[in-house]
Amino acid sequence: MKNKIHHNKMTVINGGHFSDLEGFYEEISTVFMKDTDWRVGTLDGFDDILYGGFGVFENSEN
């Protein structure tokens, strides 16, 4: 049986770029939604990004 190679995308959230929840939202908006007009403003929105389909995880990438 051949081993499958998985090419997973890695995204880094730099904790040094924020010190409060508003800063966290700005950081994840910058990192995950860099090519869109949409900004993250809630943990529910962050969950939506992680679920995939838009931002850096377009087309349901993981």
Secondary structure, DSSP 8 states (H G I E B T S, - for coil): --------------GGG-SSHHHHHHHHHHHHSTTSS----SHHHHHHHHH-BSGGGBTT--
